[in-house]
């Protein structure tokens, strides 16, 4: 549960593109569901929506979902909210916040890495994930509004980002290896 709360806190700084009137759900709660879906391998928006609807009431409460008036029920957002919100979202801010969160929960850079690109159907963009092959966990993500074919440019951008800093890690490993010899 504390991991969900830390994810919520990491996504709290992303600017909300909606008007005050259209904010039934706090942005960070919606983005937590999106992040959980992407990190779980969801490809379709409908899969992300279903994942949010499968969260327990305790998980929804932990993510900051608001309780329905006169009940003890925390409703999950529906498909329309995601469909309208995601195209207007600052994807770079989302990726940066998610990378920060992933960095907080990572030990050290693994020795074997791989990329996994996922296009979110309905032309909402693409997510590229840098994975620790040994552990099977994501290390960093990058997002693009370009669908199919945009993953390569997005992967290059991710490799050059401060969140990953593979050049710095490669230099450190080379120095360590030369010291051992």
C-alpha positions in Angstrom: 0.0 0.0 0.0 2.9 2.4 0.7 4.1 1.9 -2.8 0.8 3.1 -4.2 0.9 6.1 -1.9 4.4 7.0 -3.0 3.3 6.6 -6.7 0.4 9.0 -5.9 2.9 11.5 -4.4 5.2 11.2 -7.4 2.4 12.0 -9.8 1.0 14.8 -7.7 3.2 17.5 -9.4 1.9 16.9 -12.9 -0.2 19.9 -14.2 -3.9 19.1 -14.7 -5.1 20.1 -18.2 -8.7 19.9 -17.2 -10.9 22.8 -16.1 -11.9 23.0 -12.4 -15.4 21.9 -13.4 -14.2 18.6 -14.9 -12.2 17.3 -11.9 -14.4 14.7 -10.3 -11.3 12.6 -9.9 -7.9 14.1 -8.9 -5.4 13.9 -11.7 -2.9 11.9 -9.7 -5.4 9.1 -9.0 -6.2 8.7 -12.7 -2.5 8.8 -13.6 -1.8 6.2 -10.9 -4.2 3.8 -12.7 -2.6 4.6 -16.1 0.9 4.0 -14.7 -0.1 0.7 -13.0 -1.7 -0.4 -16.3 1.4 0.5 -18.4 3.8 -1.1 -15.9 1.6 -4.2 -16.0 1.8 -4.5 -19.7 -1.7 -3.1 -20.7 -1.8 -2.2 -24.4 -5.4 -1.1 -24.8 -7.0 1.8 -23.0 -9.9 -0.5 -22.1 -7.4 -2.8 -20.2 -6.2 0.2 -18.2 -9.8 1.2 -17.4 -10.6 -2.4 -16.3 -7.5 -2.5 -14.1 -8.7 0.7 -12.3 -12.1 -0.8 -11.9 -10.6 -4.0 -10.4 -8.8 -2.1 -7.6 -10.1 -2.8 -4.2 -11.9 -0.1 -2.2 -8.8 0.1 0.1 -6.5 0.5 -2.9 -8.8 3.2 -4.3 -8.8 5.0 -1.0 -5.0 4.8 -0.8 -4.7 6.3 -4.2 -6.8 9.2 -3.2 -10.1 8.4 -4.9 -13.0 10.4 -3.5 -15.8 8.7 -1.7 -19.3 8.9 -3.2 -21.6 11.1 -1.2 -23.8 9.2 1.3 -21.9 6.0 0.8 -18.7 4.2 1.7 -17.9 3.5 -2.0 -14.9 4.9 -4.0 -16.0 4.8 -7.6 -13.3 4.3 -10.4 -13.2 6.6 -13.5 -14.7 5.3 -16.7 -13.4 5.0 -20.2 -14.5 8.5 -21.3 -12.5 10.3 -18.7 -9.3 8.6 -19.8 -10.1 9.1 -23.5 -10.6 12.8 -23.0 -7.7 13.4 -20.5 -4.8 11.5 -22.0 -4.5 13.4 -25.3 -4.2 16.7 -23.4 -1.7 15.4 -20.8 1.9 16.7 -20.6 3.5 13.3 -21.5 7.0 14.5 -20.6 6.0 15.6 -17.1 4.2 12.2 -16.7 7.3 10.2 -17.9 9.6 12.3 -15.7 7.5 11.8 -12.6 7.2 8.1 -13.3 10.9 7.8 -13.8 11.5 9.5 -10.5 9.2 7.0 -8.8 10.9 4.1 -10.5 14.3 5.4 -9.5 13.3 5.6 -5.9 12.3 1.9 -5.9 15.3 0.6 -7.7 18.5 -0.8 -6.2 21.3 -0.4 -8.7 21.5 -0.5 -12.5 21.2 -4.1 -13.7 23.7 -5.7 -16.1 21.1 -6.8 -18.7 18.6 -4.3 -20.1 15.9 -4.4 -22.8 13.4 -2.0 -24.4 9.7 -2.8 -24.7 7.6 -0.4 -26.8 3.8 -0.3 -26.4 1.4 1.7 -28.6 -1.7 2.6 -26.7 -4.5 1.9 -29.1 -7.0 4.5 -30.2 -4.0 6.7 -31.3 -3.2 8.0 -27.8 0.6 7.6 -28.2 3.3 5.1 -27.3 5.2 4.2 -24.2 8.8 2.8 -24.3 10.0 1.0 -21.2 13.6 0.2 -20.3 13.5 -3.2 -18.5 15.8 -5.0 -16.1 15.7 -8.4 -17.9 17.0 -10.3 -14.9 14.3 -9.0 -12.5 11.6 -8.4 -15.1 10.9 -4.9 -13.7 10.8 -1.5 -15.5 13.6 0.9 -14.8 12.4 4.0 -16.7 9.8 4.9 -19.2 9.4 7.5 -22.0 6.2 8.6 -23.7 5.5 10.0 -27.2 2.3 11.2 -29.0 3.6 9.4 -32.1 2.0 6.0 -32.5 3.6 3.1 -34.4 7.1 3.8 -35.4 7.7 6.4 -32.8 9.1 4.0 -30.3 12.7 4.1 -31.7 13.0 7.9 -31.4 11.4 7.6 -28.0 13.9 5.0 -26.9 16.8 7.2 -28.0 15.3 10.1 -26.0 15.1 7.8 -23.0 18.7 6.7 -23.2 19.8 10.3 -23.3 17.7 11.4 -20.4 19.0 12.2 -17.0 16.7 9.6 -15.5 18.6 6.7 -17.2 22.1 8.2 -17.7 23.5 5.1 -19.3 26.6 6.9 -20.6 27.5 7.8 -17.0 26.8 4.2 -15.9 28.9 2.8 -18.8 31.8 5.1 -17.9 31.6 4.1 -14.2 31.6 0.4 -15.2 34.6 0.9 -17.5 36.5 2.7 -14.7 35.7 -0.1 -12.3 36.8 -2.8 -14.7 40.1 -1.0 -15.4 40.8 -0.8 -11.7 40.3 -4.5 -11.3 42.8 -5.4 -14.1 
